[in-house]
């Protein structure tokens, strides 16, 4: 069994220069399940205006939607790993194909020690002072992802993407952010205080309205905007939850088989929310009512591989879920789960509050 020396949001670079993000915490022995995030321009180019990246020496393009799947299938099928319980290959990198590893926490240390600092790094330093240092939390428990991690950020246009390691640190950061968002003089506001982030965008989800999406995003608190007086611009700031090493068991070997049973619609009560902030997000549930789908006695959990449904519900809240029903066979017995993931019915999937347990 491969040791978990890599975790969610760590980066893998292959010999071809492809940049992968390690996805989650459960991996097969021979490698790591990943998302393909970026490719050098020599290998892939995109017409999407948001995809362009450069470190001033090289040009990269970011993948969106199903571009990565198509690209790998056509050009680099070796970057797949067998997910034995599913009985199929998924995007991933075998250990033998790892050329370089980039750790978010190590990169953050380098950036804050860098001199002279450009305007984005100065803004990053200010945000850290307002949050991490104000709480007295160790900087080693934080990292950076996205363009900051890979060195192709633009000082005048890029966002600030911060990783928060561990449940306790996340809880403290969220409490502080709630206070800061309520203080008009703090220079930090909730990105989803209104519908501006999605206004005029094509809305594709069938069972989640734009208004419902904004409401759910607002209460997550991890999406903010820093109004930087020094540069004169408003910079998006994200606080991405990732598990601390002590919170990561490797349970790959405990899952024997996962069988697709059909499409299900159900009302469920959330029993536990401690893994809701992480990817994949896992919500143990009890069944209130199965509206439609295969006949099963009960559903035991919802698992989401989609960021839209991360931190979507809290303990004791009643939710409506619609997605793939799966039977999971483990060494300790079988159970059923609703899985929200990439696939042909992507925009029909949903996890949303049907009845808030209390005002947040």
Long-range contacts (C-beta under 8 A, 24 or more apart in sequence): 1-29, 1-250, 1-252, 1-253, 2-27, 2-28, 2-29, 2-30, 2-31, 2-32, 2-95, 4-245, 4-248, 4-250, 6-32, 6-101, 7-242, 7-243, 7-245, 7-248, 8-242, 8-243, 8-278, 8-279, 9-104, 9-143, 9-145, 9-163, 9-240, 9-242, 10-101, 10-102, 10-103, 10-104, 11-37, 11-101, 11-102, 11-103, 11-104, 11-149, 11-150, 12-93, 12-98, 12-100, 12-101, 13-98, 13-99, 13-100, 13-101, 13-102, 14-76, 14-79, 14-93, 14-97, 14-98, 14-99, 15-97, 15-99, 16-40, 16-43, 16-76, 17-42, 17-43, 18-43, 18-76, 18-79, 19-60, 19-150, 20-79, 20-91, 20-92, 20-93, 21-145, 23-279, 23-305, 24-278, 24-279, 24-280, 25-243, 25-248, 25-249, 25-250, 25-278, 26-250, 26-251, 26-252, 26-255, 27-81, 27-92, 27-250, 27-252, 28-81, 28-82, 28-83, 28-84, 28-92, 28-252, 29-252, 30-81, 30-82, 30-94, 30-95, 31-81, 31-92, 31-93, 31-94, 31-95, 31-97, 32-81, 32-92, 32-93, 32-95, 33-81, 33-83, 33-90, 33-91, 33-92, 34-79, 34-91, 34-92, 34-93, 35-68, 35-91, 36-63, 36-68, 36-71, 36-72, 36-79, 36-91, 37-62, 37-63, 37-68, 38-62, 38-63, 38-150, 39-63, 39-71, 43-75, 44-71, 53-147, 53-150, 53-152, 54-152, 55-150, 55-151, 55-152, 58-152, 60-150, 60-152, 66-342, 69-342, 85-255, 85-256, 85-257, 85-258, 85-328, 85-329, 86-258, 87-257, 102-149, 102-150, 103-143, 104-143, 104-144, 104-145, 104-149, 104-163, 104-242, 105-140, 105-141, 105-142, 105-143, 105-163, 105-165, 106-143, 107-143, 107-144, 107-148, 107-149, 108-139, 108-142, 108-143, 108-144, 108-162, 108-163, 109-139, 109-140, 111-144, 111-148, 112-139, 118-155, 119-155, 119-156, 119-228, 119-230, 119-231, 120-148, 120-153, 120-154, 120-155, 120-156, 120-158, 120-160, 120-231, 120-235, 121-155, 122-230, 122-231, 123-160, 123-226, 123-228, 123-230, 123-231, 123-235, 124-148, 124-160, 124-162, 126-226, 126-228, 126-230, 127-160, 127-162, 127-188, 127-226, 127-237, 128-162, 130-180, 130-186, 130-187, 130-188, 131-173, 131-176, 131-177, 131-180, 131-239, 132-173, 134-176, 135-172, 135-173, 135-176, 137-169, 137-172, 137-173, 141-165, 141-166, 141-169, 141-244, 142-169, 143-242, 145-240, 156-231, 156-233, 159-235, 159-236, 159-237, 159-238, 160-226, 160-235, 160-236, 160-237, 160-238, 161-237, 161-238, 161-240, 162-237, 162-238, 162-239, 162-240, 163-239, 163-240, 163-241, 163-242, 164-239, 164-240, 164-241, 164-242, 165-242, 165-243, 165-244, 166-243, 166-244, 166-246, 166-247, 167-243, 167-244, 167-247, 167-274, 167-277, 169-244, 170-239, 170-241, 170-277, 173-222, 173-239, 174-221, 174-222, 174-239, 177-221, 177-222, 177-224, 177-239, 178-221, 180-224, 181-221, 181-224, 187-226, 187-227, 187-228, 187-229, 188-224, 188-225, 188-226, 188-227, 188-237, 189-224, 189-225, 189-227, 190-218, 190-221, 190-223, 190-224, 190-225, 191-217, 191-223, 191-224, 191-225, 191-236, 192-217, 192-218, 192-223, 193-218, 204-347, 205-308, 205-347, 205-350, 206-347, 206-348, 206-350, 207-320, 207-322, 207-348, 207-349, 207-350, 207-352, 208-308, 208-350, 208-352, 212-352, 213-308, 216-312, 216-352, 216-353, 219-360, 220-310, 220-311, 222-277, 222-311, 241-277, 241-278, 241-310, 241-311, 242-278, 243-278, 254-330, 254-331, 254-332, 255-328, 255-329, 255-330, 256-329, 256-330, 256-331, 257-328, 257-329, 258-326, 258-327, 258-328, 258-329, 259-326, 259-327, 259-329, 260-324, 260-325, 260-326, 261-294, 261-296, 261-325, 261-326, 261-327, 261-336, 262-293, 262-294, 262-324, 262-325, 263-292, 263-293, 263-322, 263-323, 263-324, 263-325, 263-345, 264-290, 264-292, 264-293, 264-294, 264-299, 264-321, 264-322, 264-323, 264-324, 264-325, 264-338, 265-290, 265-291, 265-292, 265-293, 265-320, 265-321, 265-322, 266-290, 266-291, 266-293, 266-299, 266-320, 266-321, 266-322, 266-338, 267-291, 267-318, 267-319, 267-320, 267-321, 267-354, 268-299, 268-302, 268-318, 268-319, 268-320, 268-321, 268-338, 269-316, 269-317, 269-318, 269-319, 270-313, 270-314, 270-315, 270-316, 270-317, 270-318, 270-319, 271-315, 272-315, 273-313, 273-314, 273-315, 276-310, 276-311, 276-312, 276-313, 276-314, 277-310, 277-311, 278-310, 279-305, 279-307, 279-310, 280-304, 280-305, 281-309, 281-310, 281-311, 281-312, 283-312, 283-313, 283-319, 283-351, 285-319, 285-321, 288-318, 293-325, 294-325, 296-325, 296-336, 298-336, 299-325, 299-336, 299-337, 299-338, 300-335, 300-336, 300-337, 301-335, 301-337, 301-338, 302-337, 302-338, 302-339, 302-340, 302-351, 303-337, 303-338, 303-339, 303-340, 304-339, 304-340, 304-341, 304-351, 305-339, 305-340, 305-341, 305-342, 306-340, 306-341, 306-342, 306-349, 309-340, 309-349, 309-350, 309-351, 312-351, 312-352, 312-353, 313-351, 313-352, 313-353, 314-357, 314-360, 315-357, 316-357, 317-353, 317-355, 317-356, 317-357, 318-353, 318-354, 318-355, 318-357, 319-351, 319-352, 319-353, 319-354, 320-350, 320-351, 320-352, 320-353, 320-354, 321-350, 321-351, 322-348, 322-349, 322-350, 323-348, 323-349, 323-350, 323-351, 324-349
